[in-house]
Amino acid sequence: MKAQFFSLSAIVLSIAVAELATFPAWGIPFEEIPVHRYVAHYDIDELEGVEKVIRANPNDANAYMHRGMIRSHSQEDFPGAIADFSRVIELDPNRAEAYNYRGTSYFWLKKFRQALEDYNQAIRLDPKLTIAYYNRGYVRIELGDKKGAIADFRQGAALSKQEGDMMSYEQALEIIQGLEQFQKPD
């Protein structure tokens, strides 16, 4: 029996690694991914309230972060989400989560180099931001850097284990195993 592997195209990067088991094979077409099923949902009705906060205080980084999450997770408006996360970064350049989420929006637009840059920055700012390692690993797969992806999944697994998140830890190990089986010798 062949081991199961996970398609990068089938993974929503800002969610818990726990959802990886729902995609049992490589190669699900990017356009067929049911994003709404696998991402944390933000109530679209919250959008009006968040926009009122932004109008009242255009320097409220938290409001832009919240709107960016609504745009990316509920509306799949990735360019709008990028604009909001960029505003958060402008207001609070040390906010690692904003880089991580903006990277995810770039990922969905297939702008893998920009996503990689954002994940690198998120990790520089917060070396314990576990999801950023997993996200960067997925982008590295898309960019053909399986060794780098394996290293990121190993680091993510180590952090997951430290956090007591054994489900993510075990799933990361499965991904590493799958990547190693596909690793071409240098």
C-alpha positions as CSV (number, residue, x, y, z in Angstrom):
1,M,0.0,0.0,0.0
2,K,1.3,3.4,-1.0
3,A,1.7,6.0,1.7
4,Q,-0.7,9.0,1.5
5,F,0.7,12.4,0.6
6,F,-0.7,15.8,0.7
7,S,-0.9,18.3,-2.2
8,L,0.3,21.7,-1.4
9,S,-2.4,23.0,-3.7
10,A,-4.9,21.3,-1.4
11,I,-3.9,23.0,1.8
12,V,-5.1,26.2,3.2
13,L,-2.1,27.7,4.9
14,S,-3.5,29.6,7.8
15,I,-5.3,26.7,9.3
16,A,-4.2,24.1,11.7
17,V,-2.1,21.3,10.2
18,A,-4.8,19.0,11.6
19,E,-6.9,19.5,8.4
20,L,-4.1,18.0,6.2
21,A,-5.6,14.5,6.6
22,T,-8.6,15.5,4.5
23,F,-6.5,15.6,1.3
24,P,-5.1,12.1,0.7
25,A,-3.3,12.5,-2.6
26,W,-1.0,14.8,-4.5
27,G,-2.3,16.8,-7.4
28,I,-5.8,18.2,-6.5
29,P,-6.2,21.1,-8.9
30,F,-5.7,24.4,-7.1
31,E,-9.0,25.8,-8.4
32,E,-11.0,22.9,-6.9
33,I,-10.1,23.5,-3.3
34,P,-13.2,24.2,-1.2
35,V,-11.5,27.0,0.8
36,H,-14.7,27.9,2.7
37,R,-14.8,24.4,4.2
38,Y,-11.3,24.5,5.7
39,V,-10.6,27.9,7.0
40,A,-11.7,29.5,10.2
41,H,-14.8,31.4,9.5
42,Y,-15.3,35.1,10.2
43,D,-18.8,36.4,10.3
44,I,-19.3,38.5,7.2
45,D,-21.8,40.6,9.3
46,E,-18.8,41.7,11.3
47,L,-17.4,43.5,8.3
48,E,-19.7,46.6,8.7
49,G,-18.7,47.0,12.3
50,V,-15.0,46.6,11.6
51,E,-15.2,49.2,8.8
52,K,-16.9,51.6,11.2
53,V,-13.9,51.2,13.5
54,I,-11.5,51.8,10.7
55,R,-13.3,55.0,9.6
56,A,-13.3,56.2,13.2
57,N,-9.6,55.3,13.7
58,P,-7.7,54.7,10.5
59,N,-4.6,53.8,12.7
60,D,-6.2,50.8,14.4
61,A,-4.0,47.9,13.4
62,N,-6.3,45.4,15.1
63,A,-9.3,46.5,13.0
64,Y,-7.3,46.1,9.8
65,M,-6.1,42.7,11.0
66,H,-9.7,41.7,11.6
67,R,-10.9,43.0,8.3
68,G,-8.1,41.2,6.5
69,M,-9.1,38.0,8.1
70,I,-12.7,38.5,7.0
71,R,-11.6,39.3,3.5
72,S,-9.3,36.3,3.2
73,H,-11.3,33.7,5.1
74,S,-14.9,34.6,4.4
75,Q,-14.8,36.5,1.1
76,E,-11.7,35.0,-0.5
77,D,-10.7,38.6,-1.4
78,F,-7.0,38.0,-1.3
79,P,-5.9,41.3,-2.8
80,G,-8.1,43.1,-0.3
81,A,-6.7,41.0,2.5
82,I,-3.1,41.8,1.3
83,A,-4.0,45.5,1.5
84,D,-5.3,45.2,5.0
85,F,-2.4,43.1,6.3
86,S,0.0,45.5,4.6
87,R,-1.6,48.3,6.5
88,V,-1.2,46.3,9.8
89,I,2.5,45.9,9.0
90,E,2.8,49.7,8.2
91,L,1.2,50.4,11.6
92,D,2.9,47.6,13.6
93,P,6.0,46.3,11.6
94,N,6.8,43.8,14.3
95,R,3.5,41.9,14.1
96,A,4.6,38.5,12.9
97,E,1.0,37.2,12.4
98,A,0.3,40.0,9.8
99,Y,3.3,38.8,7.7
100,N,2.1,35.2,8.1
101,Y,-1.5,36.0,7.0
102,R,-0.3,38.2,4.1
103,G,1.9,35.4,3.0
104,T,-1.1,33.1,3.0
105,S,-3.0,35.6,0.8
106,Y,0.0,35.7,-1.6
107,F,0.1,32.0,-1.6
108,W,-3.6,31.8,-2.8
109,L,-2.7,34.2,-5.6
110,K,0.2,31.9,-6.5
111,K,2.7,34.7,-5.7
112,F,5.0,32.2,-4.0
113,R,8.1,34.4,-3.8
114,Q,6.2,37.1,-2.0
115,A,4.7,34.5,0.3
116,L,8.1,33.1,1.1
117,E,9.4,36.6,1.9
118,D,6.5,37.2,4.3
119,Y,6.9,33.8,6.0
120,N,10.7,34.5,6.4
121,Q,9.9,37.8,8.1
122,A,7.2,36.3,10.3
123,I,9.8,33.7,11.5
124,R,12.4,36.4,12.0
125,L,10.0,38.3,14.2
126,D,8.6,35.3,16.1
127,P,10.8,32.1,15.8
128,K,8.1,30.2,17.7
129,L,5.3,31.0,15.3
130,T,4.7,27.4,14.4
131,I,2.2,27.9,11.5
132,A,4.7,30.1,9.7
133,Y,7.1,27.2,9.4
134,Y,4.4,24.9,8.0
135,N,3.3,27.7,5.6
136,R,6.9,28.3,4.5
137,G,7.3,24.6,4.0
138,Y,4.3,24.5,1.6
139,V,5.6,27.4,-0.3
140,R,9.0,25.8,-0.6
141,I,7.3,22.7,-2.1
142,E,5.8,24.9,-4.7
143,L,9.1,26.5,-5.4
144,G,10.8,23.1,-5.8
145,D,12.8,23.3,-2.5
146,K,11.9,20.0,-0.9
147,K,15.0,20.0,1.4
148,G,14.0,23.4,2.7
149,A,10.4,22.2,3.1
150,I,11.5,19.2,5.1
151,A,13.6,21.5,7.4
152,D,10.5,23.7,7.9
153,F,8.2,20.8,8.6
154,R,10.8,19.4,11.1
155,Q,11.0,22.8,12.9
156,G,7.2,23.1,12.9
157,A,6.9,19.5,14.2
158,A,9.4,20.3,17.0
159,L,7.4,23.4,18.0
160,S,4.1,21.5,17.8
161,K,5.5,18.9,20.1
162,Q,6.7,21.5,22.6
163,E,3.2,23.1,22.5
164,G,1.6,19.7,23.2
165,D,-0.1,19.7,19.8
166,M,0.6,16.0,19.1
167,M,-1.9,15.8,16.2
168,S,0.0,18.5,14.2
169,Y,3.3,16.9,15.3
170,E,2.3,13.5,14.0
171,Q,0.8,14.9,10.7
172,A,4.0,16.9,10.1
173,L,6.0,13.7,10.5
174,E,3.8,12.1,7.9
175,I,4.4,15.0,5.5
176,I,8.1,14.8,6.1
177,Q,8.1,11.1,5.4
178,G,6.2,11.7,2.1
179,L,8.6,14.4,1.1
180,E,11.6,12.3,1.8
181,Q,10.2,9.5,-0.3
182,F,9.9,12.0,-3.2
183,Q,13.3,13.6,-2.5
184,K,15.5,13.3,-5.5
185,P,19.2,12.5,-4.8
186,D,21.5,15.4,-5.4
